[in-house]
């Protein structure tokens, strides 16, 4: 299995991205992310991805290891600040407890899956040929992937804003992964950031989005310039 995967790594990655997008678009349209169905399906996908990584013996290769030298990464404080972005207007409980629990379970898994897909499989499959290209493709693909929300009924302008800050977040996270050799900080950040969105009571305005983008890009540039590969 390991040899087959190594030979078709890029093809597998593309197939995995398509499958993930199709499955979650279906879940969103028919059940919503607050449903138990979404929680169960995304949990199964996470388990399958973990099983695959273990089977091909690539835990360290895909960054499932402790990040070294946290001090140089400013103890990942910028990630903590951004992860609390959805609580800027306070905590609002607008959903029943069962929906909140299902949503958080779903988002914890989505955070893990998307990081493994975009920062793990996709980035690593391209990195061996061209690091810069891998960084760009991983960042942009992650951001553009959010356009699928239009198919789920989202409005155009909010979705385009989401794409812009998703690209900046994607760039920041790929730099964290590339420089730290660990994907765990990315998974933790992504999972918390998504999970807390259920407590947000309002649309993101342009000013808040711009602030978020500036923080992401500043941190990414800092990492790129101050931390050796």
N, C-alpha and C positions, 0 to 999 in steps of 0.2 A: 504493500500500500504506500509505503514511504517513497519508493522509487517512482511509482505512478504519479503521485502528487507532485514530486519535484519536477517531473517532466512536463506536467500540464498545470503548473502553479498559476500562471496568469489566466488561463482559460477557466480554471476553477474559481478564481477570485471574481471574474466577471459574472459567472453563473451564480455565485453566491450573492452578489450585489443585486442582481435581477430578481432572484428568488425572495430576498429580504424585502425589497421594495414592493413586489407584487403581493406578498403575503400580508404585509402590514397595511397596504392600501385597502385590501379586502377587509381586514379586521376593522380598520377605521371607518369604512363606509357602512359596514353591516352591524358592527357591535360598539365601536368606540373604544378608546384607550382606557376607559374606566370600567370595562367589562371583565369578568372573570375569564372569558374566552381569550382575550388579548393577553392576559397575565399568563395563562397556561401555555399558549402557543409560543410566546416569546421565551418562556422558561425552558421549554423543550428545545428551542433553537440554540439557546445558550449552552445547554447540556451537550447537545450534538457537536457544537463547535469545540467545547472543552475536550470531549472524547476524541475528536479528530486530532487536535493539537497533541494530546498525550500519545495517540496511536502513531503519529509520525515523529514523535520525540522532538518537538520544537517549542517547548515551553520557554526556554531562555531566548531562543531566536526571535520569538514574537513578543518578548518583553515581559513575560509573566514572572518577573523577578524583582527584587527590591531595588529601588532607585538609590544610586550612590551619590554621596556628596550633596545632600539636600541644602547645605549652606550656600553653595554656589547658585542654587535655584531659588534663593531667597526663601527657603523653606516652603516653597510653593504657595506663599501667601497671596500672590495675585490670583491664583486659581480659587482660593477660598473666597476672596472678595467677589469675584465674578460669579461663583456658584450661588452666592446669596442674592444675586441680581433680582430674582423673581420675588423676593420678599421686600423690595424697596417700598412698596405701598402697604406693608403690613401683612399679617396672616389672615386670610379670609377662608372660612369653612363653608363653601357653597355646595358641597356634595355630601351625600350620606357616607357614613363610615366605611361601608363595604366597597363603595366606588373609590374612595380615597385609597384604601388598602390595595385594591386591584390596580389602580393607576400607578401607585408607587412600585408595586411588584413589576408591572410592565416596564416602567421607566428605568428601573434598576437593570433589567435585562437588556433594554434598548441601548442603554449607555455602554454596557459590556459588548453587545453584538456590534454596534456601530464602530466602536474603537477597534475591535478585532478585525473588522472588515476594512475600514479605511486607513487606520494607522498600522494595523498588523499585516493582514494579507496583501492589500493593495500596495501599500508603501514598500514593503519588503520585496514584493515581486518585481518592482521597478528599480529599487535602490541599487541592486547589484549591477545595473547597466548605467544608470545616471541618477545621482542623488538629488540634484537640483530639480530634475524632471519629476522625480518621485514626490518631492515636497510639494511642487506646484499641482500635480495631478491629484494627490491625496487631498489637498486643501480645497481645490475648486470642485472636485467631484463630491466631496462631503457637503459643500454649500449648495451646489446645484441640485443635489438630491432632494432638497427641501421643496423644490418646485412641485413635487408630487402632491403637496398639500392643496394645490389648486384643484386637483382632481377630486379631493375630498371636501370641496365646498368652501375653501378658504378664499378670502378676498385678495385681489391682485397686489395692491400696494403693501399691505402688511406682510404678504408672502415674499415680495421682493426685498423688503427690509430684513426679513428673516434670512434670506439667502445671503445677503451682504454680511450680516454679522456671523452667520454660520461659516462663511469662508474665512473670516478673520479668526474665529475660534478654531477652525480646522488647521489653519496655519500655525497658531500658537501651540496646539496640541501635538502636531507633527514635529515641531521643534523640540518640545519637551521629550517626546519619545525618542527622537533621533539622538539627542544629546545625552539623555539620561540612560538610554538603553532599557528603560522600563516603561511599560504601558500602563502600569497600575495607577499612577497619579492621574493619568488621562481618564481611565475608567471611573475612578472615584469621583473626579470632577464632573464628568459627563452625566453620571447617574444621579448625583445630587442636584445638579443644575436642572435636569429634566424633571425629577421628582417634585421639586419645590414649585414647579410651574402651576400645580393644581391649587396652590394657595394664593396665587396672584389674582388680583381682582381688577384687571384693566389692561388695555392694549399698550404696548410699548410705543412711546412717542419717538419722534426723530432724534430729539436731544439725548434721550437715554440710550438709544441705539448707537449714536455717534460716540458717546462716552464709553460704551462697552467696546466698540471697535478700537478706539484709541488705546484702552487698557490692554486689550489682546495683542495688538500690533507692537506696542511698546515693550511688553514682556517678551514677545517672540524675538524682537530685534535685540533686546538685551541678552537673551539666551544665545542667540546666534553669534554675537560679537564677543561675549565674555566667557563662553564655555567651549573648550576644545572637544573635537569629535571623540 
